[in-house]
Amino acid sequence: MNNEIDEEELFERETIICARKQEPLRIDKFLMNRIEGATRNKIQQAIEAGRVTVNDQPIKSNYKIRPEDKIIIYQTTLPDSNEIVPEHIPFTIVYEDEWLIVINKEPGMVVHPGSGNPGGTLVNAVAYYLQQQNPGIDEALLQRFGLVHRIDKNTSGLLVLAKTPEAMTHLAKQFFDHTVFRRYVALVWGDIQEEEGTIIAHVGRHQRFRKMFAAYPEGDHGKDAITHFKVLERFYYVTLVECRLETGRTHQIRVHMKHIGHPLFNDETYGGDKIVKGTLFTKYKQFVENCFALCPRQALHARELGFVHPATGEKMNFKSELPVDMKSVVEKWRGYAKSISQKNTLH
């Protein structure tokens, strides 16, 4: 199980168009014949959860397919229930109801189990929390809460998890259709020229270094990716920006900002963990190293998350304050920029 997946890959979408001369047949039977390794029980569960649609409408297991029906099946690619072990790990809940839970993730926490991270993840923590909430909870039911998107281990901020299969399907479709509102705050190297802009470049796995991703502006590799950015504050050698995601690719903001020459501050993977802009003075080098020590990760925070509630249809919007490490670094750079402008005024 690879940890580096983007939200569109949390759900694979398969489309089947029925033949013109298709005989009427129950959809569960039809899909059993079409999907390798599928059992009738699994197909019925997927239909009940709304993960199968016909002509963009949810249906029941006894629906009889017709000629030229368009069937879409959403299949989760996340770990099976038997891979998730409940673990007592504290985490911060921003909002919760019977359908979903919104969490403010700490930096350094992996979101879900995968190769190299079999436990100690946010998903293990939530499984334990749900078990404590309802000690009589059925083990299979406990595993049905679902992850519909993820943020990197060293990125902090907001994340939504579904507590029912129906909510999971509804939210996954919103991510798939790019209708979820997401704003991030990032501290990046360099003084960005424009006040705002849009970065359009495919993002895909790096062709030499498999743990990295890269931007492919010609679109000959990877998947389409769009990031809108706006400058919030300038500190001479670094800039505080707001990034709004239109698509949700792995490492998208980190890759896109590097692509335009502004890697994220202290982003070890994409070259932001060394001095990219600034002076050669020892004092400046010491200042930057102090900043790295204050925020020992890429300076990226998922600040705002907005989506339509899967049960009520209400528009939900959540905001999260900058965590202490990023706030401290921003304050330090703000002080540095102020001292430079004062010196410039005196001269």
N, C-alpha and C positions, 0 to 999 in steps of 0.2 A: 504493500500500500504506500503510494508516494504522497508525501506531505505537501509537495509543491503543486497544488491544483487550484484553478480559479473557480469562481462560483458557477460558471456555466458547466464546468465539468463535474460539479457535485451532483448534477442531474444530467444524464444523457437523454437526448430526445430522439426517438425513432418514429418516423412517419411511414405509414403503410396506406397506399391507395388501393382500394378494392377494384377488382376487374369489372369490366362492363357486363360480363355475363355471370357475375357472382350469384350463387344460390343463397337464399336466406339461411343464415346459420347463427346460432348463439355466439356472441362475441368471445366468451371465455373459451369455447371450443376452438373457434377460429384462431385465436392467439396462441393456444397450446400447440397447434400445428405449425405456427409461423415462428415462434420464438424458441430458440434452442435452450433446452434445460428448464423450461418453464413448467411449473405444476399448475393444476387448475386452482388449487388453494391460493397460491401466490398471486395468480392473475386476478382472482376474485378480491383479494385483499387490496391490490393496486387499484382496481375499479372502485371499491368502497372508499378508498382514500382520495379519489378524484384524480389519480395519476394516469387515467386513460380517458381520452376524449374522442368523440366522433363528431366530425364537422364542427370542431371547437366547442362542443357541449359535453358536460359530464353525462354518463349513462349508467344503467344498471347491468348486472351480469347476464340477465336474460334478454338483453337487447339483441335483436336479430339484424345482422349487417345486411346492407343493400348494395347494389352495384354503384361503384365510384365513390363510396363512403371514404372520407379521409380520417384515418385513425392515427392518433398521436399517443405514444406511450412515453411517460417520464420514468426513468429508472435511476434510483440513487446509486452512486458509486462509492458511498461511504462504508466504513467497516460494518460487518454484520453484527447483530446483537451480541453474539457470544464473544466478540472481541473487546467489548466495553465493560470494564470492571469498575464499579462505583468506588471512588476514593474521597476521603475527607480532606478537601483542599478549599480554603476560603476564597470567595470571589465576591464581587460587588454587583448587586442587582439594582437596576435603575427603575425597572417597571416589570410587573408580572400580572397575568390573569390566567384564566383556565386554558387559553389557547397558545400563549407565547410568553417568552421571557427575554427582556432586553438587559444586556450585561455590559458593564464598563470594564474591559479587560486591562489587566496590568501588563506592562512591558515584560518580556521574558517568559511569558506563558504560551506554550504551544496550544493551538485550538483543539486539534483532535488526534487520536492515536494514528501512528503510521510507522514506517520503517525508521528505526532509531529512536522513536518515541512511543513505546508500547503503553505507557501510562503517564500519570502526572499531568494530564492535559485538562483543559477546560471542560471537555465533554465528560471525562471521568468525574470531575467535580460536580457537574450538573446532575449526573446520574445518581451520585450519592445524595445530593440535596433533595432530589425528587423522592428518593427512597425514604429519607427522614421525614419528609412532608406527609407521606402516605406509606407507613410501614407494611401495610398489606398489599402493596402494589404488585401486580403480576410482573414477573421478570421480563416477559416478552413485551409487555406494555411499557415498561421502564425504558426499553431500548427504542421505542417508537418516537421519542422526542427527536427533533431533527435539526441538523445544521444546514442552513441554506446559503451561507456564505462564510468566508473566513478572513482573518487579517493575519499578517505575518507575526511570528513569535515575538520579535522585538518592536512591533508597532503596538501602540496602546489605543484604547478607545472602544467605541460602541459596536455591538454585535447583537443580532437577534437570533434566537433559537425557537423553533416551533415545538409545542407540547402535544400536538395531535397530528396524525397523518394528514388530515384535511388542511390544517394550517400550514403544514410543511409544503404541500403541493401548491397552495395558493401563494405563499411567499416565494417559493422557488420560481414560479411563473413570473412574478414581478421582477425578480433579478434577471431572469432569462430575457424578459422584454425590455430591460433597461429603464424601468419606470420607478425604481427605488432612488431616493434622493440621498446622496452621500457627499459630505464635505470633510476634507482633511486639512490639517494645518501642518506645514513642513518648514523646517529651517534648511535653506539650501546655500551652497557655496556660490559666491559671486554676486554682482549687482545686476539683477535682471533689467534689461533695457526698457522693455514695455511695461505698462501698468497692468495689463492683462493680455491673455492670449489663449490659443488652443493648440495643443500638440496632437497631431494625427500621425501615428506610425504603428504598424503591426508590432505586436510583442510576441516573441516565441523563445523557446529554449535556445541558449547560446550554442552555436555549432561546434565549439571546441570545449567549453567548460560546462558540463552538464548540470551543475548546481546553479548556474547563473542563467539569466534571461537577457535578451537583447532587443533593441528596436530595429525594425526592418522597414525603413520609410518607403521602399519600393513596393512593399506588400507581397514580396515573393516568398515569405516564410512567416510562420506564426499566425496570429489572429488579429483582426482589426481592433484597434484600441484608440480611445479618445479621452484626453484629459484637458479640462479647462482650468486655467490658473489666474489668480489675481494677487497682486502685491499688497501685503498688509503693512509691512514696515521694512525700511532699508537700514542696514547697519554697516555701510561701506563695503565690507568684504563678504558678508553673508546677507541673505534676504529672507524675511519671513513671508511665506506665501500661503494662500488658501487654494486647495486643489479640489475641483469637483469632478467626480468620476462619471463618465457616461457609459463606459464598459468596465468590466471587473476582471482584468487579467492579473495573473500572478506577478507580483512586484511592479505593477503598472506605473505607479507614481515614481518609484525609485528609478526604473528604467527610462521613463520619459524625461525626467528631469536631467538625468545623466546625458541623454541623447541631445538635449539643447545646451549642454555644457555647464549645467548647474547641479552636480550630484548632491544628494542629501548629506547634511552635516553628520559626520561620524558614521556613515554607511560603509561598513567594512567591505561588503561584497562589491560595491560599485565605485570604490575609490574615494569615498568621502571621509575616510578615517586618517587622512593626512592633510597638510596645509595645501589647499588648492589655490587660494587667493590671499594676498596680504603682503607683509614686508619680510625682510630677511633678518630683522632684529631678534636677538635672543629673547628679549622681553616679550615680543609678540608671540614667539614660538611657545614660551612658557604659558602665556595667556591662553592660547589655543589648547594646549595640553591640559590645563586646568578645566577648560570647558568640556573636553572629551571625558575627563574624569567625572564631571558633574552629570553628564548624560552619556553613559557608556553604551549607546545604541544609536541606530539611525533616528534622527529627530523627526518622527512622523506620528501624528495622532489623529485617529478617526473621531472628529469632533461632532459631526451631525449626521443623523440617520432618520430618514422619513420614508414611510410606506403606508399602504392601505391595510387596515386591520382585516385579517382573513375572515372574521365572523361578522363584525358589525359594519364593515365598509367605511368606517371612520378613518380620516387621514390622521396618522400618528406622526409626531415629530419629536425627536430627542436630541439634547445637546449635552456635551460633556466638557468640563473645564480641562485646560492643559494640565497634565500631571506635573508633579513637583520637579522632576529632573529636567523636563523641557522648559518649564517656567523659569527655573534658575538660570539656565543657559541663555534664554532670551533676555532676562534681566541683565546678565553679565555683558552681553553684546550691546544692549541698549546703553549701558554705562560707558562702554568702550567708545561707541559712536558719538556719544555726548562729549566725551573728553577730546576726541579728534576735532569735532566742530568748534569747540571752545578755543582750541589751539589755533585753528584756522582763522577764527574771528580776531584773536589777539594779533595774528600776523597780518 
